Amino acid sequence: MQNRGVIFMRRPEGPVTPDIFDIRDLPTPEAGPGDVVVRNIYLSCDPYMRGRFKADSKKSFQTGRVIPSRAVAQVVASNNPAFRPGDYVWGFMGWELYSLVPGGQGLRVVDPALGPLSHAITVRGMPGLTAQVGIMDIGKPSPGETCFVSAASGAVGQVAGQIARLQGCRVVGSAGSAQKIAHVTGALGFDAAFNYKTAPSIAAALEEHCPDGIDIYFDNVGGETLEAVIDRINPRARIAVCGQISGYDSASAEWAEPRNLEKIALAGAVKTRFSVYDHMDQYDAFVPRMAKWLQHGDVVYFEDIWEGIGNTPEAFIDMMKGGNLGKRLVRVAEDQG
Ligand SMILES: NC(=O)c1ccc[n+]([C@@H]2O[C@H](COP(=O)([O-])OP(=O)(O)OC[C@H]3O[C@@H](n4cnc5c(N)ncnc54)[C@H](OP(=O)(O)O)[C@@H]3O)[C@@H](O)[C@H]2O)c1
């Protein structure tokens, strides 16, 4: 039970580089009264973590500490009656092999009967619920409407598009490689998709692939794509601002607003920025619903899993550059679930 983890050494300026991390042996935690010690199995790499690397973010990560992250894990020691050794759980742990969860705070038991353990932090977890909230609560889809999703092959985007399709929308996606576009229109079943890196312009690609305009935009990227969408929205369109990854490497913690915002009001449209954490009351109902969709094949889900604690920084850096096809995770222990 030798612990090992990734320490956050210094705040990056611009794109993240490996030297902001240090990988080292760490003391293996012991459970005090009420505490739980877990062996992590899957660690999450998420774009929001880039914001926490900044000094001026409300929830900035502290330097000199293990990088906090969601994980799926197995309980190895527990002084808490809610958790038994051997239980599979998910919660906020860290990029390390073993984590102490004081008081079992935030831990939830994972039922292996629902499907793959990893799904607890992917499609049945935060990314899946984010997609559900953005499409259903903000997008309010109706059959026949056009829904456009950026970062369409990613952790959240792949689910957003599929939920919109289940509601009868025509779904169009964008992503950053030919392989991703083939995946989005093939395995994920989107009606159309384009590569925003090679299209003549995003505006031209939207004109070609969304000939009837855009009724719902699920925004994962912000920037140029958001501006081009605003130029193409239909009356009473809904823009669900999930994230704006194109701006995450900038020095500021605040996202830049598009320059054509006035067109939203002129169209009687709405643009709503949301956080999944304001909708956690839906989580308990969402998990079995998504499990059923997956079991029936109504939704398919792809994960892009790297191996080994030492590869976790590179797995994150690669994801931020678009190297992931599906949700990026790192497996740091055998999955026996
Ligand atoms: N609101 C919430 O509660 C909430 C919750 C979860 C996630 N989010 C947000 O949702 C978005 C997607 O997150 P995810 O976990 O699903 O990540 P993801 O899509 O699996 O991975 C990130 C992807 O972003 C794309 N990307 C990177 N730089 C880009 C740029 N400059 N312009 C356009 N695309 C770029 C890359 O794909 P390409 O190859 O397509 O470029 C990359 O694969 C992020 O903005 C994240 O912050 C929000």
The ligand as a MOL file (V3000), in Angstrom:
LIG
                    3D

  0  0  0     0  0            999 V3000
M  V30 BEGIN CTAB
M  V30 COUNTS 48 52 0 0 0
M  V30 BEGIN ATOM
M  V30 1 N -21.2400 23.6950 -16.7690 0
M  V30 2 C -20.8360 22.6100 -16.1320 0
M  V30 3 O -21.3090 22.2730 -15.0510 0
M  V30 4 C -19.7850 21.7640 -16.7840 0
M  V30 5 C -19.5690 20.4480 -16.3820 0
M  V30 6 C -18.6460 19.6690 -17.0810 0
M  V30 7 C -17.9300 20.2150 -18.1360 0
M  V30 8 N -18.1520 21.5220 -18.4610 0 CHG=1
M  V30 9 C -17.4800 22.1150 -19.6220 0
M  V30 10 O -17.8490 21.3550 -20.7610 0
M  V30 11 C -16.8420 21.4850 -21.7510 0
M  V30 12 C -16.4410 20.0870 -22.2340 0
M  V30 13 O -15.8850 19.3770 -21.1450 0
M  V30 14 P -15.5990 17.8130 -21.2700 0
M  V30 15 O -15.3040 17.3170 -19.9180 0
M  V30 16 O -16.6800 17.1950 -22.0640 0 CHG=-1
M  V30 17 O -14.2310 17.7900 -22.1030 0
M  V30 18 P -13.9460 17.0540 -23.4830 0
M  V30 19 O -14.8430 17.6380 -24.5210 0
M  V30 20 O -13.9600 15.5900 -23.2660 0
M  V30 21 O -12.4330 17.4640 -23.7460 0
M  V30 22 C -12.0970 18.7730 -24.0570 0
M  V30 23 C -12.1790 19.0090 -25.5690 0
M  V30 24 O -12.2240 20.3890 -25.8210 0
M  V30 25 C -11.8110 20.6260 -27.1440 0
M  V30 26 N -10.9990 21.8360 -27.2120 0
M  V30 27 C -9.8000 22.0590 -26.6280 0
M  V30 28 N -9.3690 23.3160 -26.9360 0
M  V30 29 C -10.2970 23.8510 -27.7500 0
M  V30 30 C -10.4210 25.1140 -28.4080 0
M  V30 31 N -9.4940 26.0760 -28.2830 0
M  V30 32 N -11.5150 25.3220 -29.1730 0
M  V30 33 C -12.4610 24.3710 -29.2950 0
M  V30 34 N -12.3970 23.1630 -28.6930 0
M  V30 35 C -11.3400 22.9290 -27.9320 0
M  V30 36 C -11.0070 19.4080 -27.5830 0
M  V30 37 O -11.7410 18.7390 -28.5870 0
M  V30 38 P -11.5820 19.1220 -30.1450 0
M  V30 39 O -10.6950 18.0920 -30.7490 0
M  V30 40 O -12.9770 19.0520 -30.6310 0
M  V30 41 O -10.9820 20.4770 -30.2190 0
M  V30 42 C -10.9670 18.5320 -26.3310 0
M  V30 43 O -11.0360 17.1720 -26.6450 0
M  V30 44 C -15.6890 22.2410 -21.1040 0
M  V30 45 O -15.7930 23.5880 -21.4860 0
M  V30 46 C -15.9680 22.0960 -19.6230 0
M  V30 47 O -15.4180 23.1310 -18.8570 0
M  V30 48 C -19.0510 22.2950 -17.8050 0
M  V30 END ATOM
M  V30 BEGIN BOND
M  V30 1 1 1 2
M  V30 2 2 2 3
M  V30 3 1 2 4
M  V30 4 1 4 5
M  V30 5 2 4 48
M  V30 6 2 5 6
M  V30 7 1 6 7
M  V30 8 2 7 8
M  V30 9 1 8 9
M  V30 10 1 8 48
M  V30 11 1 9 10
M  V30 12 1 9 46
M  V30 13 1 10 11
M  V30 14 1 11 12
M  V30 15 1 11 44
M  V30 16 1 12 13
M  V30 17 1 13 14
M  V30 18 2 14 15
M  V30 19 1 14 16
M  V30 20 1 14 17
M  V30 21 1 17 18
M  V30 22 2 18 19
M  V30 23 1 18 20
M  V30 24 1 18 21
M  V30 25 1 21 22
M  V30 26 1 22 23
M  V30 27 1 23 24
M  V30 28 1 23 42
M  V30 29 1 24 25
M  V30 30 1 25 26
M  V30 31 1 25 36
M  V30 32 1 26 27
M  V30 33 1 26 35
M  V30 34 2 27 28
M  V30 35 1 28 29
M  V30 36 1 29 30
M  V30 37 2 29 35
M  V30 38 1 30 31
M  V30 39 2 30 32
M  V30 40 1 32 33
M  V30 41 2 33 34
M  V30 42 1 34 35
M  V30 43 1 36 37
M  V30 44 1 36 42
M  V30 45 1 37 38
M  V30 46 2 38 39
M  V30 47 1 38 40
M  V30 48 1 38 41
M  V30 49 1 42 43
M  V30 50 1 44 45
M  V30 51 1 44 46
M  V30 52 1 46 47
M  V30 END BOND
M  V30 END CTAB
M  END
